[in-house]
Amino acid sequence: MGKCAKQDIVAIIKNGNKIFIGANSCDNPQSVCPRDNMPSGVGYELCKSICKQANHAEVNACINAGDYSNGATLYLIGHAYCCDDCKEFMKASGIKEIIIL
């Protein structure tokens, strides 16, 4: 696993005294992001097809937290918003609040 060439994103889920972390790591990291000149929110299919990024940081944090996602707060670091797919996954996982730092 390696770092995303465009942005380091970290999602932290906190539920009581439990903390779980997810990142946007890639199985095939690139030296230059294939989305380099695209605006945020565009071209995410390239993250999967070229960089082999299984999930965004928010989804990885929810997977790591498992049932602890239910009723938890997710803190997002390194990005200005959550994409619709991540929002849907977080809602299904029971995340009650998203705070973008």
Chimera marker file (.cmm) of the C-alpha trace (Angstrom):
<marker_set name="trace">
<marker id="1" x="0.000" y="0.000" z="0.000" r="1" g="1" b="0" radius="0.5"/>
<marker id="2" x="1.141" y="3.501" z="-0.758" r="1" g="1" b="0" radius="0.5"/>
<marker id="3" x="0.065" y="7.102" z="-0.505" r="1" g="1" b="0" radius="0.5"/>
<marker id="4" x="-2.289" y="8.859" z="-2.871" r="1" g="1" b="0" radius="0.5"/>
<marker id="5" x="-0.271" y="11.234" z="-5.080" r="1" g="1" b="0" radius="0.5"/>
<marker id="6" x="-2.924" y="13.972" z="-4.957" r="1" g="1" b="0" radius="0.5"/>
<marker id="7" x="-4.009" y="14.200" z="-1.328" r="1" g="1" b="0" radius="0.5"/>
<marker id="8" x="-3.484" y="12.503" z="1.999" r="1" g="1" b="0" radius="0.5"/>
<marker id="9" x="-6.923" y="11.982" z="3.491" r="1" g="1" b="0" radius="0.5"/>
<marker id="10" x="-7.482" y="10.625" z="6.978" r="1" g="1" b="0" radius="0.5"/>
<marker id="11" x="-10.833" y="9.757" z="8.511" r="1" g="1" b="0" radius="0.5"/>
<marker id="12" x="-11.062" y="9.234" z="12.256" r="1" g="1" b="0" radius="0.5"/>
<marker id="13" x="-14.112" y="7.658" z="13.854" r="1" g="1" b="0" radius="0.5"/>
<marker id="14" x="-14.657" y="8.303" z="17.534" r="1" g="1" b="0" radius="0.5"/>
<marker id="15" x="-17.301" y="6.494" z="19.537" r="1" g="1" b="0" radius="0.5"/>
<marker id="16" x="-16.912" y="6.917" z="23.275" r="1" g="1" b="0" radius="0.5"/>
<marker id="17" x="-13.316" y="6.051" z="24.067" r="1" g="1" b="0" radius="0.5"/>
<marker id="18" x="-12.890" y="3.975" z="20.881" r="1" g="1" b="0" radius="0.5"/>
<marker id="19" x="-11.003" y="5.461" z="17.904" r="1" g="1" b="0" radius="0.5"/>
<marker id="20" x="-10.646" y="3.985" z="14.411" r="1" g="1" b="0" radius="0.5"/>
<marker id="21" x="-8.653" y="5.396" z="11.509" r="1" g="1" b="0" radius="0.5"/>
<marker id="22" x="-8.989" y="5.058" z="7.752" r="1" g="1" b="0" radius="0.5"/>
<marker id="23" x="-6.800" y="6.466" z="4.983" r="1" g="1" b="0" radius="0.5"/>
<marker id="24" x="-6.972" y="6.726" z="1.205" r="1" g="1" b="0" radius="0.5"/>
<marker id="25" x="-4.055" y="4.421" z="0.482" r="1" g="1" b="0" radius="0.5"/>
<marker id="26" x="-3.469" y="2.828" z="-2.918" r="1" g="1" b="0" radius="0.5"/>
<marker id="27" x="-2.258" y="-0.607" z="-4.010" r="1" g="1" b="0" radius="0.5"/>
<marker id="28" x="-0.712" y="0.923" z="-7.157" r="1" g="1" b="0" radius="0.5"/>
<marker id="29" x="0.427" y="4.407" z="-6.082" r="1" g="1" b="0" radius="0.5"/>
<marker id="30" x="1.429" y="6.814" z="-8.838" r="1" g="1" b="0" radius="0.5"/>
<marker id="31" x="4.083" y="9.533" z="-8.816" r="1" g="1" b="0" radius="0.5"/>
<marker id="32" x="1.564" y="11.894" z="-10.445" r="1" g="1" b="0" radius="0.5"/>
<marker id="33" x="-2.147" y="11.619" z="-9.753" r="1" g="1" b="0" radius="0.5"/>
<marker id="34" x="-4.237" y="10.716" z="-12.826" r="1" g="1" b="0" radius="0.5"/>
<marker id="35" x="-6.780" y="13.241" z="-11.485" r="1" g="1" b="0" radius="0.5"/>
<marker id="36" x="-4.092" y="15.910" z="-11.053" r="1" g="1" b="0" radius="0.5"/>
<marker id="37" x="-5.769" y="18.694" z="-13.035" r="1" g="1" b="0" radius="0.5"/>
<marker id="38" x="-9.350" y="17.689" z="-12.237" r="1" g="1" b="0" radius="0.5"/>
<marker id="39" x="-11.427" y="19.466" z="-9.628" r="1" g="1" b="0" radius="0.5"/>
<marker id="40" x="-12.301" y="17.728" z="-6.394" r="1" g="1" b="0" radius="0.5"/>
<marker id="41" x="-15.139" y="15.274" z="-6.824" r="1" g="1" b="0" radius="0.5"/>
<marker id="42" x="-14.353" y="14.471" z="-10.475" r="1" g="1" b="0" radius="0.5"/>
<marker id="43" x="-12.599" y="11.400" z="-11.851" r="1" g="1" b="0" radius="0.5"/>
<marker id="44" x="-12.828" y="9.172" z="-8.778" r="1" g="1" b="0" radius="0.5"/>
<marker id="45" x="-13.127" y="6.152" z="-11.070" r="1" g="1" b="0" radius="0.5"/>
<marker id="46" x="-9.414" y="6.666" z="-11.845" r="1" g="1" b="0" radius="0.5"/>
<marker id="47" x="-8.593" y="6.114" z="-8.156" r="1" g="1" b="0" radius="0.5"/>
<marker id="48" x="-9.915" y="2.576" z="-8.483" r="1" g="1" b="0" radius="0.5"/>
<marker id="49" x="-8.867" y="1.725" z="-12.034" r="1" g="1" b="0" radius="0.5"/>
<marker id="50" x="-5.336" y="3.161" z="-12.075" r="1" g="1" b="0" radius="0.5"/>
<marker id="51" x="-4.233" y="3.608" z="-8.459" r="1" g="1" b="0" radius="0.5"/>
<marker id="52" x="-6.124" y="0.532" z="-7.230" r="1" g="1" b="0" radius="0.5"/>
<marker id="53" x="-7.593" y="2.456" z="-4.298" r="1" g="1" b="0" radius="0.5"/>
<marker id="54" x="-10.125" y="0.082" z="-2.762" r="1" g="1" b="0" radius="0.5"/>
<marker id="55" x="-11.995" y="2.759" z="-0.791" r="1" g="1" b="0" radius="0.5"/>
<marker id="56" x="-11.871" y="6.338" z="0.298" r="1" g="1" b="0" radius="0.5"/>
<marker id="57" x="-10.646" y="7.103" z="3.816" r="1" g="1" b="0" radius="0.5"/>
<marker id="58" x="-14.192" y="7.494" z="5.193" r="1" g="1" b="0" radius="0.5"/>
<marker id="59" x="-15.221" y="4.017" z="4.037" r="1" g="1" b="0" radius="0.5"/>
<marker id="60" x="-11.984" y="2.460" z="5.317" r="1" g="1" b="0" radius="0.5"/>
<marker id="61" x="-12.555" y="4.031" z="8.737" r="1" g="1" b="0" radius="0.5"/>
<marker id="62" x="-16.117" y="2.640" z="8.844" r="1" g="1" b="0" radius="0.5"/>
<marker id="63" x="-14.884" y="-0.816" z="7.868" r="1" g="1" b="0" radius="0.5"/>
<marker id="64" x="-12.191" y="-0.653" z="10.562" r="1" g="1" b="0" radius="0.5"/>
<marker id="65" x="-14.728" y="0.481" z="13.169" r="1" g="1" b="0" radius="0.5"/>
<marker id="66" x="-17.310" y="-2.167" z="12.315" r="1" g="1" b="0" radius="0.5"/>
<marker id="67" x="-20.283" y="-1.926" z="14.704" r="1" g="1" b="0" radius="0.5"/>
<marker id="68" x="-18.571" y="0.940" z="16.553" r="1" g="1" b="0" radius="0.5"/>
<marker id="69" x="-19.533" y="3.182" z="13.596" r="1" g="1" b="0" radius="0.5"/>
<marker id="70" x="-23.112" y="3.152" z="14.817" r="1" g="1" b="0" radius="0.5"/>
<marker id="71" x="-23.736" y="6.455" z="16.615" r="1" g="1" b="0" radius="0.5"/>
<marker id="72" x="-20.152" y="7.649" z="16.124" r="1" g="1" b="0" radius="0.5"/>
<marker id="73" x="-18.638" y="10.897" z="14.886" r="1" g="1" b="0" radius="0.5"/>
<marker id="74" x="-16.322" y="10.881" z="11.865" r="1" g="1" b="0" radius="0.5"/>
<marker id="75" x="-13.615" y="13.534" z="11.581" r="1" g="1" b="0" radius="0.5"/>
<marker id="76" x="-12.286" y="14.102" z="8.063" r="1" g="1" b="0" radius="0.5"/>
<marker id="77" x="-8.815" y="15.589" z="7.630" r="1" g="1" b="0" radius="0.5"/>
<marker id="78" x="-7.317" y="16.666" z="4.307" r="1" g="1" b="0" radius="0.5"/>
<marker id="79" x="-10.472" y="17.132" z="2.250" r="1" g="1" b="0" radius="0.5"/>
<marker id="80" x="-13.166" y="19.794" z="2.026" r="1" g="1" b="0" radius="0.5"/>
<marker id="81" x="-16.155" y="17.461" z="1.652" r="1" g="1" b="0" radius="0.5"/>
<marker id="82" x="-17.357" y="13.847" z="1.458" r="1" g="1" b="0" radius="0.5"/>
<marker id="83" x="-18.462" y="12.378" z="-1.867" r="1" g="1" b="0" radius="0.5"/>
<marker id="84" x="-21.983" y="10.969" z="-2.208" r="1" g="1" b="0" radius="0.5"/>
<marker id="85" x="-20.782" y="7.338" z="-2.146" r="1" g="1" b="0" radius="0.5"/>
<marker id="86" x="-18.953" y="7.933" z="1.140" r="1" g="1" b="0" radius="0.5"/>
<marker id="87" x="-21.945" y="9.753" z="2.622" r="1" g="1" b="0" radius="0.5"/>
<marker id="88" x="-24.197" y="6.814" z="1.748" r="1" g="1" b="0" radius="0.5"/>
<marker id="89" x="-21.738" y="4.319" z="3.257" r="1" g="1" b="0" radius="0.5"/>
<marker id="90" x="-21.384" y="6.375" z="6.431" r="1" g="1" b="0" radius="0.5"/>
<marker id="91" x="-25.152" y="6.689" z="6.764" r="1" g="1" b="0" radius="0.5"/>
<marker id="92" x="-25.576" y="2.933" z="6.339" r="1" g="1" b="0" radius="0.5"/>
<marker id="93" x="-22.823" y="2.404" z="8.927" r="1" g="1" b="0" radius="0.5"/>
<marker id="94" x="-24.653" y="4.585" z="11.445" r="1" g="1" b="0" radius="0.5"/>
<marker id="95" x="-22.294" y="7.587" z="11.542" r="1" g="1" b="0" radius="0.5"/>
<marker id="96" x="-24.274" y="10.316" z="13.322" r="1" g="1" b="0" radius="0.5"/>
<marker id="97" x="-22.049" y="13.302" z="12.570" r="1" g="1" b="0" radius="0.5"/>
<marker id="98" x="-19.324" y="14.279" z="10.095" r="1" g="1" b="0" radius="0.5"/>
<marker id="99" x="-16.881" y="17.011" z="11.041" r="1" g="1" b="0" radius="0.5"/>
<marker id="100" x="-14.604" y="18.276" z="8.300" r="1" g="1" b="0" radius="0.5"/>
<marker id="101" x="-11.401" y="19.723" z="9.715" r="1" g="1" b="0" radius="0.5"/>
<link id1="1" id2="2" r="1" g="1" b="0" radius="0.2"/>
<link id1="2" id2="3" r="1" g="1" b="0" radius="0.2"/>
<link id1="3" id2="4" r="1" g="1" b="0" radius="0.2"/>
<link id1="4" id2="5" r="1" g="1" b="0" radius="0.2"/>
<link id1="5" id2="6" r="1" g="1" b="0" radius="0.2"/>
<link id1="6" id2="7" r="1" g="1" b="0" radius="0.2"/>
<link id1="7" id2="8" r="1" g="1" b="0" radius="0.2"/>
<link id1="8" id2="9" r="1" g="1" b="0" radius="0.2"/>
<link id1="9" id2="10" r="1" g="1" b="0" radius="0.2"/>
<link id1="10" id2="11" r="1" g="1" b="0" radius="0.2"/>
<link id1="11" id2="12" r="1" g="1" b="0" radius="0.2"/>
<link id1="12" id2="13" r="1" g="1" b="0" radius="0.2"/>
<link id1="13" id2="14" r="1" g="1" b="0" radius="0.2"/>
<link id1="14" id2="15" r="1" g="1" b="0" radius="0.2"/>
<link id1="15" id2="16" r="1" g="1" b="0" radius="0.2"/>
<link id1="16" id2="17" r="1" g="1" b="0" radius="0.2"/>
<link id1="17" id2="18" r="1" g="1" b="0" radius="0.2"/>
<link id1="18" id2="19" r="1" g="1" b="0" radius="0.2"/>
<link id1="19" id2="20" r="1" g="1" b="0" radius="0.2"/>
<link id1="20" id2="21" r="1" g="1" b="0" radius="0.2"/>
<link id1="21" id2="22" r="1" g="1" b="0" radius="0.2"/>
<link id1="22" id2="23" r="1" g="1" b="0" radius="0.2"/>
<link id1="23" id2="24" r="1" g="1" b="0" radius="0.2"/>
<link id1="24" id2="25" r="1" g="1" b="0" radius="0.2"/>
<link id1="25" id2="26" r="1" g="1" b="0" radius="0.2"/>
<link id1="26" id2="27" r="1" g="1" b="0" radius="0.2"/>
<link id1="27" id2="28" r="1" g="1" b="0" radius="0.2"/>
<link id1="28" id2="29" r="1" g="1" b="0" radius="0.2"/>
<link id1="29" id2="30" r="1" g="1" b="0" radius="0.2"/>
<link id1="30" id2="31" r="1" g="1" b="0" radius="0.2"/>
<link id1="31" id2="32" r="1" g="1" b="0" radius="0.2"/>
<link id1="32" id2="33" r="1" g="1" b="0" radius="0.2"/>
<link id1="33" id2="34" r="1" g="1" b="0" radius="0.2"/>
<link id1="34" id2="35" r="1" g="1" b="0" radius="0.2"/>
<link id1="35" id2="36" r="1" g="1" b="0" radius="0.2"/>
<link id1="36" id2="37" r="1" g="1" b="0" radius="0.2"/>
<link id1="37" id2="38" r="1" g="1" b="0" radius="0.2"/>
<link id1="38" id2="39" r="1" g="1" b="0" radius="0.2"/>
<link id1="39" id2="40" r="1" g="1" b="0" radius="0.2"/>
<link id1="40" id2="41" r="1" g="1" b="0" radius="0.2"/>
<link id1="41" id2="42" r="1" g="1" b="0" radius="0.2"/>
<link id1="42" id2="43" r="1" g="1" b="0" radius="0.2"/>
<link id1="43" id2="44" r="1" g="1" b="0" radius="0.2"/>
<link id1="44" id2="45" r="1" g="1" b="0" radius="0.2"/>
<link id1="45" id2="46" r="1" g="1" b="0" radius="0.2"/>
<link id1="46" id2="47" r="1" g="1" b="0" radius="0.2"/>
<link id1="47" id2="48" r="1" g="1" b="0" radius="0.2"/>
<link id1="48" id2="49" r="1" g="1" b="0" radius="0.2"/>
<link id1="49" id2="50" r="1" g="1" b="0" radius="0.2"/>
<link id1="50" id2="51" r="1" g="1" b="0" radius="0.2"/>
<link id1="51" id2="52" r="1" g="1" b="0" radius="0.2"/>
<link id1="52" id2="53" r="1" g="1" b="0" radius="0.2"/>
<link id1="53" id2="54" r="1" g="1" b="0" radius="0.2"/>
<link id1="54" id2="55" r="1" g="1" b="0" radius="0.2"/>
<link id1="55" id2="56" r="1" g="1" b="0" radius="0.2"/>
<link id1="56" id2="57" r="1" g="1" b="0" radius="0.2"/>
<link id1="57" id2="58" r="1" g="1" b="0" radius="0.2"/>
<link id1="58" id2="59" r="1" g="1" b="0" radius="0.2"/>
<link id1="59" id2="60" r="1" g="1" b="0" radius="0.2"/>
<link id1="60" id2="61" r="1" g="1" b="0" radius="0.2"/>
<link id1="61" id2="62" r="1" g="1" b="0" radius="0.2"/>
<link id1="62" id2="63" r="1" g="1" b="0" radius="0.2"/>
<link id1="63" id2="64" r="1" g="1" b="0" radius="0.2"/>
<link id1="64" id2="65" r="1" g="1" b="0" radius="0.2"/>
<link id1="65" id2="66" r="1" g="1" b="0" radius="0.2"/>
<link id1="66" id2="67" r="1" g="1" b="0" radius="0.2"/>
<link id1="67" id2="68" r="1" g="1" b="0" radius="0.2"/>
<link id1="68" id2="69" r="1" g="1" b="0" radius="0.2"/>
<link id1="69" id2="70" r="1" g="1" b="0" radius="0.2"/>
<link id1="70" id2="71" r="1" g="1" b="0" radius="0.2"/>
<link id1="71" id2="72" r="1" g="1" b="0" radius="0.2"/>
<link id1="72" id2="73" r="1" g="1" b="0" radius="0.2"/>
<link id1="73" id2="74" r="1" g="1" b="0" radius="0.2"/>
<link id1="74" id2="75" r="1" g="1" b="0" radius="0.2"/>
<link id1="75" id2="76" r="1" g="1" b="0" radius="0.2"/>
<link id1="76" id2="77" r="1" g="1" b="0" radius="0.2"/>
<link id1="77" id2="78" r="1" g="1" b="0" radius="0.2"/>
<link id1="78" id2="79" r="1" g="1" b="0" radius="0.2"/>
<link id1="79" id2="80" r="1" g="1" b="0" radius="0.2"/>
<link id1="80" id2="81" r="1" g="1" b="0" radius="0.2"/>
<link id1="81" id2="82" r="1" g="1" b="0" radius="0.2"/>
<link id1="82" id2="83" r="1" g="1" b="0" radius="0.2"/>
<link id1="83" id2="84" r="1" g="1" b="0" radius="0.2"/>
<link id1="84" id2="85" r="1" g="1" b="0" radius="0.2"/>
<link id1="85" id2="86" r="1" g="1" b="0" radius="0.2"/>
<link id1="86" id2="87" r="1" g="1" b="0" radius="0.2"/>
<link id1="87" id2="88" r="1" g="1" b="0" radius="0.2"/>
<link id1="88" id2="89" r="1" g="1" b="0" radius="0.2"/>
<link id1="89" id2="90" r="1" g="1" b="0" radius="0.2"/>
<link id1="90" id2="91" r="1" g="1" b="0" radius="0.2"/>
<link id1="91" id2="92" r="1" g="1" b="0" radius="0.2"/>
<link id1="92" id2="93" r="1" g="1" b="0" radius="0.2"/>
<link id1="93" id2="94" r="1" g="1" b="0" radius="0.2"/>
<link id1="94" id2="95" r="1" g="1" b="0" radius="0.2"/>
<link id1="95" id2="96" r="1" g="1" b="0" radius="0.2"/>
<link id1="96" id2="97" r="1" g="1" b="0" radius="0.2"/>
<link id1="97" id2="98" r="1" g="1" b="0" radius="0.2"/>
<link id1="98" id2="99" r="1" g="1" b="0" radius="0.2"/>
<link id1="99" id2="100" r="1" g="1" b="0" radius="0.2"/>
<link id1="100" id2="101" r="1" g="1" b="0" radius="0.2"/>
</marker_set>
